[in-house]
Amino acid sequence: MSEYILQMKNITKVFPGVKALNSVNLAVKRGEIHGICGENGAGKSTLIKVLCGVYPYGSYEGEIILDGQEKKFYNIKDAEDEGIVCIHQELALVPELNVAENIFLSNKPNVHGIINWNELYVRTQKLLNEVDLSVNPEEKVKNLGIGQQQMVEIAKALSKKVKILILDEPTAALTEKEVETLFELLKKLKEKGVTCIYISHKLDEVMQIVDSVTVLRDGCSIGTKKKEDLTKDLIIRMMVGRELTNLFPKEIHIRQEVGFEVKNYTVLHPEIPGKKIIDNVSFKAYKGEILGVSGLLGAGRSELFCSIFGIYPAKSEGEVYIGDKKVDIKCPTDAIENGLMLLPEDRKKSGLVLDMNIKENVTLSSLERVSRKNILNENEEIYHTNNSITYLKVKAPSIEEKVKNLSGGNQQKVLLAKALLTKPKVLILDEPTRGIDVGAKYEIYKIMNQLVDSGVTVIMISSELEEILGMSDRIIVICEGQLKGEFTSDEATPEKIMCAATGGN
């Protein structure tokens, strides 16, 4: 028996105008946790879709060897029948169905088409015990947290007699405790002989959990190394093709006049009368600086800035100034007209129209700029979009490509292009690098510096302490709806920020 449970040999996949995979090789040993790393657009998702039967045999070149035998998967079921199951970043659960119904969605125990509910719940409980998940099998999935839903997905995979479990960005929405729980489960599954392919941008986590790593770059396999032969810096160098000596290209900025000010701002809860999401917050942001906004999940950071931008569905009171002008913002159109732009936390739900193409997304908030007498000027659209995607280095076959087909990093760049075309005086970036790779992060950081140098007031909301400390000139900390701390970059430390974020002095 070969030491390799899976070999993908010379996999080539071509889409119109782009070669997504160019003779890629992947060899995964039996019973290991194998990491796949690469920048957005490197080909990770495409490779996994080939393996899982999303892209059927015949639509690509190359071979898939499983347990020493070549396999031809024409659909997802073919792959699952061989024990290959993928858990995607966006979980494939039915919220209105209960846990048991989700786990056995396509293979409920039945006799002549009549479901055996007792057996269904007994088998579900056994699987929940395997993944250490204490929930009622009859609980609706919509009532579970994200971490619990992910465990349901893993239980669902185990119900299919999984041999190779693929996890695509599994910790993107998990808390630190949930990540620890997931890692413990993966170690248990490894002991039981389950092989795992682990795809993540979070290199600290990769180094913590994997046995070996394969790196992809620009659709090519760069190499595979054992964990003991790797460092985080080496993975980054393999991913981007160059050495990033500083992950945060922080520059010395010269602070100028006040560009944005909020006075005594309060946001009420949209559903609970009398409850305040934000309570009497005041702060200033200056031209010539990046203002970092830190705080724990649920502190009210996003709600504050969504309210200021006119998209939070609750009453607010307080004063907002752009430069020295007091502004009255009731909706995003008011904000944009006054020079304020927000990049939302969730680009797919709130920032982009995924079924529209790049050109349509980039110009969506600036239609007046690309129209004459309310008639769209396509030449203007093409001109501005081409300038934007060249400046931001968006990787796509053309500006007619639908945004849903782009990688996460390139989607984020399209969202940024959309914001910049409005010519903002104040740009609020909510989690600007969430779910994107280290190379794309670096490029976005450099663009932030360029915007500051051009006179734009930049405000960055981030849950990543490293990012806040690495890029901010000044930092404010929000805790339970109140401003609890303010630090210059010289004063700020992780301990000080966490102390303020948890309500300490």
N, C-alpha and C positions, 0 to 999 in steps of 0.2 A: 504493500500500500504506500502511495506517494506521501511525502510529508506535507504536500500542498493539497488542500481541499479544493482550492479554486485557482485557476490560471486563466487570465484573459490575455490573448496573444494577438498583437498587431491590430488592435481595434481602431478602425478609422470610420468616422461618421461625418458626413458632409451635409450641411444645410445650404440653401440658395445663397451664394455669395460668401460663405464662410466654412472653413474646415474646422469643426468643433473638436474633433479628436484626430490625431495624426499618428497612427501606428503605436498606440498606447499599450503598454504591458503592465499587468498587475498580477502578482503571485502572493496568495494568502495562505499561511500555514494553518494546519488543522488545530483548532482549539486556542488560537491566539486572538488578541484584540489588535486589529490592524488599522492604523490611522491613515486617512487620506487628507492631505493638505494642499492648498493652492489658492491663488488669488481668485476673486470673482471673475468668471469667464475663463478659468483655466481648463475647464472640462469635467470637473468632478461630478456634477449632476448629470451630465450627458452620459458619462461612463456608467453611472449607477442605473440610469434608465435603460441602457443597453442590457445590463446584467439582469434587471428585473422584468424584462419583456415589454416595457413601455414602448421602446423602439424595437420592433419585431425583427426576427432573423430575416435577412434579405435587404434590410434598410441600412445595413452597415457592413463593413468588411472586417474579417478577423474571426477568431475562434474563442468560444467559451468552453473551458475544460473543467468539469466538475467530477471529483473523485476519479480522475484519470480518463473520463469519457467525454467526448465532445457533445455539447447540448445545443439544441436549437429551440429558442423560446419565441413563440409567435404571439404571446400575450402574457399578461401578469400572472394568470392562473397557471400557465406552464411552469413559470419560475417558482411559484409558491408550492406547486406539487412536488418540486425537487428540494423544497425546504429553504428557499431563498425568500426572505421577507424584509421589506424596507419600511421603516417608520420615518415618515417625512417630517420636516420642520413644522408644517401646517398639518395638524393631526387629522386623520380621516375617520372621525367618529360621527355618529348621528346624535346630536344633542338631545332630541326628544325621546330616544330609546334608552332603556336602562342598560346597566353594565353588562349583564348576561347577554342581552340581545345584541349588543355591539360586539362582544367577544366572539359570538358564534353567528355573526350576521349572515354569512354565506353557507354555513354548515351546521345548522341547528339539528340536534338529535331528533329523529322523527321515525314514525312507523307509517308507511303508506301516505306520507305527506302530513300526518298529524303530529304536531310538536309534542315531545315528551318534556313537559316543563319541569318536572321533578329532577329528571336527569340533567337538564340544562343547568339548573341552579346548583346541583351537586358538583358538576364538572367545573362550573364557574368558580365556586368557592375553593375548589382544589387549586385552580390556577391563581386565584387571588392570594392564597397562602404561599404559593411558590414565589410570587413577586412581593411578598410582605405588605400587601395593601389591605388595610382594614376598612372596607366599605361594604355596604349591603349590596348583593348582586342585583337587587331590584331597584336600586337608586338610579335616578335618571342621570345620564352623563353630564348634562348641562349644570348640574348642581355640584360637580366636582371641581377642584382646583386644577390648574394646568399640570402640576406635578403628578397628581392622581390620575389625570386623563392619560398622561404618558405611560404610566404603569399599566393602565387598561390596554393601551396599544401593545405593550410588550406581552401581556397575558394573551392577547389576541394572536400575537405571533407564535407564542408557545402552543396555542391550541392547534396550530397548523404544522406541528412537528418540525419546528424551525431547526435548520442546520447552520445557516448563515444569517445572522441578524444584522441588518444595515441601519445605522442611526445617523440621520442627516441633521446636523446642528441641533442635537438633542437638548442642550442646556440653554438655548437662546432666551427662553422665558421662565427659567427656573430660579428659585431662590438658592442661596448657598447650601441650606440644609437639604433641599430637594436634590441638588447636585450630588451631595454626599450619599444620599439614599440610592440614587441611580448608579453611582460607581460601585457601591457595595453589591447591588444586584448584578451588575455586569461581571463582577469577579465571581459570584456564585454560579452564574450561567457558564462562565469559562470553565469552572471546575466540573460542571456537568457535561462538558464537551461541546458547548455551543461556540461557534466561531463568530466573531463580531467585527464588522467594518464600521469604523467610527470617523465621521466627517465633521470637522469643526474648524472655525477660525480662532478659537480660544487656545492658543498654543500652550499656556500654562496647564490647562486641563489635558491637552493631548499628551504632554510630557508626563502627566500624573498617571494616566490610565492605560496607554497603549504599550504593546510589546515591540512594534515596529511601525515605520511610517513610509508611505510612498508619497512623493511630491509631484504634482503636475504643474506645468507652466505653459501657457499658450497652446493648450491642446496636446502637449507632449509629456511623456513620463520622463522626469528628470533623474529619478533614482529612488531606491528603497534602502533604508538603513535601519538597523536595530536601535532600540531605545538607548542602549548604553553607548552607542556611537554618535548620539545626537545631542545637540544643544538647541535652545530656542533660537539663538542667533544663526545657527547653521540652517535650520528650517527656513527662516526668513530669507536668508541668502539664496537658498535653492528656489524658494517661491518667486522672488522678485528679480533674480538674476544679477543682483548687485548687493552690496552691503549697505544696510541702513544704520549708520553709526549712531543716529539719534532718532528714536521712534517718534519723538515729538519735536518737530522743527521750530521750536520756540524762538521768536525774535524779540529784540529790544524795540518796544513801541514807545512813542512819545505821546503821552496823554495830553489831549487838547480840551476844548470846551465840552460842556454837558451835551450829549447827543440825544439822551432819552431819560425821562424822569417819571417816576410813579410816586404819588403822594396819597397816603392814608387809604390804600386800596383794600376793599373787602369784597369777598365773593361768598354768596349764600349757597347752601346746599340745594341742589335742584329738586330734591324730594322731601327732605326733612325740614319742616318749618323751624326757623330760628337758629339752625345749625350753620356755622360758618366754615367754609372750606379754606378761605384765606381771611385773616383777621388783621386789618389795619397795617398793611405792609407798605413801607416807603423805601425807595432806593434810587440811585442814579447810575447811569452808564455813560461813559465818556467816549467821544471820538478818539481814535488812536489807542484803543485797548480792546482786549477780549475779556468780557465779564463772564466768569464761570458761575453757574447756579447749581449748587449741590444740595443733597438731602436724600433721605431714605424714600423708598417706594411708598406712595400714599401721603407724602408730606404736603402735597398741594402745588408742586412746582409747575407741572403741565397745566393744571387747572387755572393757575394765575395767568399764565401767558396766553392760553386759549381764550380766557375771558377778555383780556386786554385786546386781543386780535378780533374779538367779536364772534367766536364760534362756540363758546361754552354756554349750555342751555340753562343758565341761572342768572338771577339778578346780581348786580354788582354796584358798588359805589366807590368813588375816589376820583383822583385827577391823574391824567396822563399828558405828558408834554413830549413833543418831538422837537428837539432844539429848544427854542424859547417859546414855542407856540403850543398853547393848550388845544388838545384835539378831543373831539367827541366821536368815538368809534362805536357804531351799533352793529356793524357787519364787516366781513373781510374786505368788501369793496371800499368802505370808508378807510380802513387801515391802509390798503394798498395806495389809495389816492393821496394819503398823507405821508407816504414813504416808509410804511411799516410792513414787513413781510415775515411770515412764520413758516418754517419747515416743520411739519408735524412729526410726532414721535413714530406713528405708524404710517409709513409711506404708501403701503398698499391700500389701506382702508381710507385714509384721509388726505393723501397727497397726490396720488396719481390715478388716472383712469386707465386701468390695465389693458382694456380692449382697444384703446386708441393708440395711434402710433407715436413715435418720438416727437415728430413735428407738431402734432396736435397737442400733446402734453406740454411741450416747452412754451408754446404761445398761448396757452389756455387762459392765463391770468393777465395777458397783455394784448388782448384782441384789438384794442384801439391803436396800438402801435403797428399792427400788421393789417389794418383795414383802411379803406377810404369810403366815406359816406355809408358806413355800416356794411360794406361789401369786402369780404376777405381778399387780400392781395396775396396770392400764393407765392409769388416771387419774393415778397417781403418775408413771408413765413419761412421759406427755404433759406433765404439769406441769413436771417437771425438764428435759425436753428443750426445751420452749418457752422456759423461762428461760435455758437455756444458749445456744441459737441466737440469742436476742435480744441477750444480753450480748456474744456474740462476732461478731454481725452476719453470720451465715451466710446466704448468698443461695441460696434453694431454694424451689420451689413449695409444699412442705409437708414436715413431718417424716416423712411416709411415702415420700418420694423415696429411691430406692436411691442409696447413696453412690457407686457407680460412675458415675453420671450427673452428678456434681458436678465443678466445676473443681478443679484442684490446690489452690488457696488455700482453697476451701471445704472440701475433704477434710481439709486440715490443721487447720482450725478445728473440724471435727467430732472429730478426734483429740484436740485440746486440750480440747474440752468433755467428752469421755470421761474424760480424766485429771483434770480439775478436779472432776468429780462424786464422785471418790473422796476428796475433801477432803485432799489431800496436805500433809504438813509439809515434805517435800523433793520438789522437782520437777526431774527431769533432762530436758533438751530436747536431743536429738541431731539436729543440722542442722535446727533448727525452721523455717527459711525457705527450704529448698532447693526450687527449682522453682516458686516462687510470685512474684507480681509485687510491685512496689515499694509499692503501696498496701496490699496484704495484709500485707507485711512490717512496715510502719509500725504497723498495727493490732496485730500480734502483739507487737511491741516494747512498745507502750503497756500491753498486758495483762501482760507480764512485769514492768513497773514497778509495776503495781497489785498483783500478787501479792507482790512484795517488800514493799510498803507494808503489806500485810495480815499479814505475818509468815512467809510461805512462804520457805524457802531455795531459791533458784533456781540451777541449774547448767546452763550452756549450752555444748554441744560444737559447734564450728563450724570449717569449713575456710576460711571467708572472713575474711581478716585485718581487713578494714574492719569487719565485723560484731563481731568479737572486741574490737577497739579501741573501736568506737563504743558498745557496750552494757555492757561488763564493768566492774565496780568493782575486780576483782582477777583476775589471769590466771595459770593454771599451764600449763606446756608439757611435753608428753610426747614423748620421742624413743626409739624402739626399746625400748618397754616400761618406760622409766624416767622419773622426774620430773627434768627437766633445767633448769627455770627457774620462778621465781615473781615476779610483778611487780604493783605497784599500778597503777591506771589512769594515774597521773601519771608513773610510771617507764617504762611500756611504750611501745615504738616498734616499727614493723614490722621494723627491722633487728635489734633485741634478740630479738624473738620468733622470727624466722627463724634467727638464730644458734643459739638454744637448740633449735629444732626440728630442726636439722641436726647437733646434737651438739657445738656450739661452747660456749665459756664466755661 
